[in-house]
């Protein structure tokens, strides 16, 4: 297939995706780490990508999987909170890219009949203005804490103070503490080899999702999947599963791992923001206004 034929194929897929979105009565937006790349967030693809962001950890010979482990809150809290504190500060400072605004406008045109299902812990959908009660964060949220010693089942929202970090030593100068026992706090996110994650908040989100699916079981739905890969396959597996339903069609946006399994599904080899613009802009759905000077919602 020559370059012209490839472009024609992509163009046909985009037009089909636009038509499906226009006809949909409900929207499910699913997202992996690739969703945040256009906002400047790292996706930690392999240890090379991880070490590029954290060279001190590279010098220690620690992989992403080893670092993202709750053991560090017990054996080296300054290192643990340097890693998670840096990420928390970064996510707070990051402005969601234009694709979030486009998707928000899309779901408003669908009478806010939507759900977000994401493996990201960064809170970018909330920051972009999506409703808290329409989001499922399957691995939790870095903006919420729990006790690392499990003295309580309470989950609380992090205060607005930044985590101070000595970047040369890569050690946290301020370490969050449990509100009950004053032991080290940790983010309420699922880590590797994690047996103490408190899932009450995430469980409630899943129950909201189940209720929404029951209410919309007979409606035509589109899943718009952005930036989800196979390294951590949960989001792609969900997309593949729901696309087998006659009432749900999957649109998968990923520059590398865009293959789909169902004939009705559409795979687009595009980055997150580019893919969102291609399937939403210049359609009947998206009304582009005030493209510059947008303000994000505080989280």
WOGI-V809342 format. One record per pair of residues at least 12 apart in sequence whose C-alpha atoms are under 8 Angstrom apart, sorted by the first residue. I is the first residue (numbers start at 1). J is the second residue. Records with the same first field share a line. If there is no record, write none. Layout:
I->J / J
This chain:
10->268
13->266 / 267 / 268
14->268 / 278 / 279
15->279
17->251 / 266 / 279
18->279 / 280 / 283
20->222 / 249
21->222
22->284 / 285
23->220
24->219 / 220 / 221 / 222
25->110 / 113 / 219 / 220 / 221
26->110 / 113 / 114 / 216 / 219 / 220 / 221 / 222
27->107 / 110 / 113 / 114 / 115 / 221 / 222 / 223 / 224
28->114 / 115 / 116 / 117 / 221 / 222 / 223 / 224
29->114 / 115 / 116 / 117 / 223 / 224 / 225 / 226
30->116 / 117 / 118 / 223 / 224 / 225 / 226 / 235 / 239
31->116 / 117 / 118 / 119 / 120 / 225 / 226 / 227 / 228 / 235
32->118 / 119 / 120 / 226 / 227 / 228 / 229 / 235
33->119 / 120 / 227 / 228
34->226 / 227 / 228 / 254 / 271 / 272
35->226 / 227 / 228 / 272 / 273
36->96 / 97 / 124
37->272
38->97 / 272 / 273
39->94 / 95 / 96 / 97
40->94
41->91 / 94
44->64
46->64
47->63 / 64
50->63 / 64
51->63
56->169 / 170
65->192
66->192
67->80
68->191 / 192
69->191 / 192 / 193 / 194
70->148 / 186 / 191 / 192 / 193 / 194
73->148 / 184 / 185 / 186
74->148 / 184
77->172 / 175 / 184
78->171 / 172 / 173 / 175
79->170 / 171 / 172
80->172
81->163 / 171 / 172 / 175
82->163 / 165 / 166 / 170 / 171 / 172
83->170
84->142 / 187
85->162 / 163 / 164 / 165 / 172
86->163 / 165
88->122 / 142 / 143 / 162 / 163
89->162 / 163
91->122 / 123 / 124
92->299
95->124 / 127 / 296
96->124 / 125 / 127 / 128 / 296
97->273
98->273
99->272 / 273 / 274 / 276 / 277
100->125 / 128
101->128
102->276 / 277 / 280 / 286
103->276 / 280
104->128 / 129 / 130
105->286 / 287
106->280 / 285 / 286
109->285
114->134
115->134 / 135 / 136 / 209 / 212
116->134 / 135 / 136
117->135 / 136 / 137 / 138 / 235
118->135 / 136 / 137 / 138 / 235
119->137 / 138 / 139 / 234 / 235
120->137 / 138 / 139 / 141
121->137 / 139 / 140 / 141 / 142 / 143 / 189
122->141 / 142 / 143
123->141 / 142 / 143 / 299
126->297 / 299
127->296 / 297 / 298 / 299
128->296 / 297
129->296 / 297
133->205 / 208
134->205 / 208 / 209
135->205
136->202 / 205 / 206 / 209
137->202 / 205
138->202
139->189 / 190 / 202
140->188 / 189 / 190 / 199 / 201 / 202
141->187 / 188 / 189
142->187 / 188 / 189
143->157 / 158 / 187 / 188
144->156 / 157 / 158 / 187 / 188
145->157 / 158 / 185 / 186 / 187 / 188
146->178 / 185 / 186 / 187 / 188 / 198
147->177 / 178 / 183 / 184 / 185 / 186
148->178 / 183 / 184 / 185 / 186 / 196
149->183 / 184
150->196
151->180 / 181
152->180
153->198
155->188 / 198 / 201
163->175
217->247
218->247
219->247
220->247 / 248
221->247 / 248 / 249
222->248 / 249 / 250 / 251
223->239 / 248 / 249 / 250 / 251
224->250 / 251 / 252 / 253
225->239 / 250 / 251 / 252 / 253
226->252 / 253 / 254 / 272
227->253 / 254 / 255 / 271 / 272
228->254
229->254 / 257
230->257
240->260 / 261 / 262
243->262 / 264 / 265
244->262
249->264 / 265
250->264 / 265 / 266
251->265 / 266 / 267 / 268
252->265 / 266 / 267 / 268
253->267 / 268 / 269 / 270 / 271 / 272 / 275
254->267 / 268 / 269 / 270 / 271 / 272
255->268 / 269 / 270 / 271
256->269 / 270
257->269
